[in-house]
Amino acid sequence: METTTVVMSWPQQTKSYIEEVKAEMRRVSWPTWRQVRATTGVVIATVFLLAAYFWVVDTICSTVITKFINLLAGR
């Protein structure tokens, strides 16, 4: 394909792409506001629960490792 042909077809390709995107966006099944709030709540609760879980695990591991190092060091 010649360079001038590619350059000249670019605007048409861009227009076609945008039209296809618009058509696809009309077919999207958008969630309701209630669904968005519910799933957001689940995500936030899950993040806090996982953070608490990892904090507990980290604290336990840190305590065990510290005691083990102190045992080896004779303290």
C-alpha positions as CSV (number, residue, x, y, z in Angstrom):
1,M,0.0,0.0,0.0
2,E,1.3,3.4,-0.9
3,T,2.0,6.0,1.8
4,T,-0.4,8.5,0.4
5,T,-3.2,5.9,0.2
6,V,-2.6,5.0,3.9
7,V,-2.6,8.7,4.9
8,M,-5.8,9.4,2.9
9,S,-7.7,6.4,4.3
10,W,-6.8,7.2,7.9
11,P,-9.7,9.7,8.5
12,Q,-12.2,7.2,7.1
13,Q,-10.8,4.4,9.3
14,T,-11.0,6.6,12.3
15,K,-14.6,7.6,11.6
16,S,-15.5,3.9,11.1
17,Y,-13.8,2.9,14.3
18,I,-15.7,5.6,16.3
19,E,-19.0,4.6,14.8
20,E,-18.3,1.0,15.8
21,V,-17.5,2.0,19.3
22,K,-20.7,4.0,19.6
23,A,-22.7,1.0,18.3
24,E,-21.1,-1.3,20.8
25,M,-21.6,1.0,23.7
26,R,-25.4,1.0,22.9
27,R,-25.4,-2.8,23.3
28,V,-23.7,-2.7,26.7
29,S,-25.8,-3.8,29.6
30,W,-25.1,-1.1,32.2
31,P,-25.7,-1.9,35.9
32,T,-28.3,0.0,37.9
33,W,-27.2,2.5,40.6
34,R,-28.3,0.0,43.3
35,Q,-26.1,-2.7,41.8
36,V,-23.1,-0.4,41.7
37,R,-23.6,0.5,45.3
38,A,-24.0,-3.1,46.4
39,T,-20.9,-4.4,44.5
40,T,-18.9,-1.4,45.7
41,G,-19.9,-2.2,49.3
42,V,-18.8,-5.8,48.8
43,V,-15.4,-4.7,47.4
44,I,-14.8,-2.3,50.3
45,A,-15.8,-4.8,52.9
46,T,-13.6,-7.5,51.3
47,V,-10.6,-5.1,51.2
48,F,-10.9,-4.3,54.9
49,L,-11.4,-8.0,55.8
50,L,-8.3,-9.0,53.9
51,A,-6.3,-6.2,55.4
52,A,-7.3,-7.3,58.9
53,Y,-6.4,-10.9,58.0
54,F,-3.0,-10.1,56.7
55,W,-2.3,-7.8,59.6
56,V,-3.1,-10.7,62.0
57,V,-0.9,-13.2,60.0
58,D,1.9,-10.6,59.7
59,T,1.8,-10.0,63.5
60,I,1.9,-13.7,64.2
61,C,4.7,-14.4,61.8
62,S,6.7,-11.4,63.1
63,T,6.3,-12.6,66.7
64,V,7.3,-16.2,65.8
65,I,10.4,-15.1,63.8
66,T,11.5,-12.6,66.5
67,K,11.2,-15.2,69.2
68,F,13.1,-17.7,67.0
69,I,15.9,-15.2,66.4
70,N,16.1,-14.3,70.1
71,L,16.3,-18.0,70.9
72,L,19.2,-18.5,68.5
73,A,20.9,-15.4,69.8
74,G,20.6,-16.7,73.4
75,R,18.5,-13.8,74.7
